[in-house]
Amino acid sequence: MDTDRISHDIVIDAPIARVWEALTRPEELSRWFGSAGEFARGDGQELRLRWEEHGTFIAHIEREEAPHRFAWRWALRPDEQPRRGNSTHVDFVLAETGGLTRVEVTETGFTTLDETPGQRADAVNDNLAGWVGGLMSLKQYLEGYAESALPDRGGATPV
């Protein structure tokens, strides 16, 4: 197992523009990832993602190239600003193929965390499971599964 890199992908039956909206609009992001999302669009802007059971995680948007790439750096722990030693880099890459959209998420930087080797391994495992579940929720959200099958994620308010 790679201890610095998580990569997971999924194919979604939705146009790339629709998937892009679900990734980059706070009110949509919170429907499939976390319970609330707040951010202003654009490189360098702050993104806040909240989970009732985990707290609020702060990220900085590092790259936004509609509709193909969206990347941020986020802190490992809630309520901390991302900085060297406490954060990882998340990169979404979208590719359209025949009306479907392939979404790949890659998270890197675990080996540079100021944590013990065991804590870094736990972060890799936790985030890998989180991305598998998150992308499945994105697929369910965009492919129109019954609303009752999706968890109640609450609403998000743009900053």
C-alpha positions in Angstrom: 0.0 0.0 0.0 1.3 3.5 -0.9 1.6 5.5 2.3 1.6 8.9 0.6 -1.1 8.6 -2.0 -4.8 7.7 -2.2 -6.4 7.4 -5.5 -10.0 6.4 -6.3 -12.2 6.8 -9.3 -15.8 6.3 -10.4 -17.8 6.6 -13.5 -21.0 8.7 -13.2 -23.9 8.7 -15.6 -24.1 12.5 -15.8 -22.6 15.2 -18.1 -19.3 16.7 -17.0 -20.9 20.1 -16.4 -23.4 18.6 -14.0 -20.6 16.8 -12.1 -18.6 20.0 -12.0 -21.5 21.8 -10.3 -21.9 19.1 -7.7 -18.2 19.5 -6.8 -17.9 23.2 -6.8 -21.2 24.6 -5.6 -21.4 24.7 -1.8 -25.1 23.9 -1.7 -24.5 20.8 -3.8 -21.2 19.7 -2.2 -23.0 19.4 1.1 -25.6 17.1 -0.4 -23.0 14.3 -1.0 -19.9 15.2 1.1 -20.2 16.3 4.7 -23.1 18.1 6.3 -22.2 21.6 5.1 -19.8 23.3 2.8 -18.9 27.0 2.6 -16.6 28.6 0.2 -16.1 31.4 -2.3 -15.0 30.2 -5.8 -11.4 30.6 -7.1 -7.8 29.8 -6.5 -6.7 30.8 -3.0 -10.2 30.9 -1.5 -11.0 29.2 1.7 -13.2 26.1 1.8 -14.9 24.8 5.0 -16.3 21.3 5.1 -18.3 20.2 8.1 -19.3 16.8 9.4 -21.5 16.5 12.4 -19.4 13.7 13.8 -16.0 15.0 12.9 -16.1 18.8 13.0 -15.2 21.5 10.5 -12.2 21.1 8.2 -10.5 24.1 6.6 -9.1 23.9 3.1 -7.6 26.4 0.6 -8.6 26.0 -3.0 -5.4 25.6 -5.1 -6.7 24.9 -8.5 -10.0 25.4 -10.3 -10.1 24.7 -14.0 -13.7 24.3 -15.1 -14.9 21.7 -15.8 -11.9 19.4 -15.5 -9.9 20.0 -12.3 -10.7 21.1 -8.8 -8.0 20.9 -6.1 -7.6 22.0 -2.5 -5.2 21.6 0.5 -6.9 20.7 3.8 -5.9 20.3 7.3 -5.8 16.9 9.0 -7.6 18.1 12.1 -10.7 20.2 12.5 -10.6 24.0 12.9 -6.9 24.2 11.8 -5.6 26.3 8.9 -3.8 24.1 6.5 0.0 24.5 6.6 3.1 22.5 5.9 3.1 19.4 8.2 -0.7 19.3 9.0 -2.3 19.1 5.6 -2.8 17.0 2.4 -3.5 17.9 -1.2 -6.8 16.7 -2.8 -7.2 16.8 -6.6 -10.3 16.0 -8.5 -9.9 15.3 -12.2 -13.0 14.9 -14.4 -13.1 13.4 -17.9 -16.1 13.1 -20.2 -16.5 9.9 -22.2 -19.7 9.3 -24.2 -22.0 11.3 -22.0 -20.6 9.7 -18.8 -18.1 11.4 -16.5 -15.1 9.7 -14.9 -14.2 11.3 -11.6 -10.8 10.6 -10.1 -9.8 11.9 -6.7 -6.2 11.7 -5.6 -5.0 12.8 -2.1 -1.3 13.1 -1.5 1.1 14.4 1.2 0.6 11.9 4.0 4.3 11.2 4.5 5.0 14.9 5.2 2.5 15.1 8.0 3.9 15.9 11.5 2.5 12.7 12.9 3.8 9.4 14.0 4.0 6.6 11.4 0.9 5.0 13.0 -1.1 8.2 12.9 -0.1 8.8 9.2 -1.3 5.2 8.4 -4.5 5.9 10.2 -5.0 9.1 8.2 -4.4 7.2 4.9 -6.9 4.4 5.9 -9.6 6.9 7.2 -9.4 9.1 4.1 -9.3 6.2 1.7 -12.6 4.9 3.2 -13.9 8.4 3.2 -13.3 8.9 -0.5 -14.7 5.6 -1.5 -17.9 6.5 0.4 -17.9 10.1 -0.8 -17.6 9.2 -4.5 -20.3 6.6 -4.1 -22.5 9.3 -2.5 -21.7 11.7 -5.4 -22.7 9.0 -7.9 -26.0 8.3 -6.1 -26.7 12.0 -5.8 -26.2 12.7 -9.5 -27.7 9.6 -10.9 -31.0 10.4 -9.2 -31.3 7.7 -6.6 -34.3 8.1 -4.4 -33.9 11.1 -2.1 -34.7 8.9 0.8 -31.7 6.7 0.1 -29.3 9.6 0.6 -28.3 10.7 4.0 -29.6 14.0 5.2 -26.6 16.3 4.7 -28.2 19.6 5.7 -27.8 22.8 3.7 -24.8 24.9 3.1 -24.5 28.6 2.8 -22.0 30.2 0.4 -19.5 32.6 2.0 
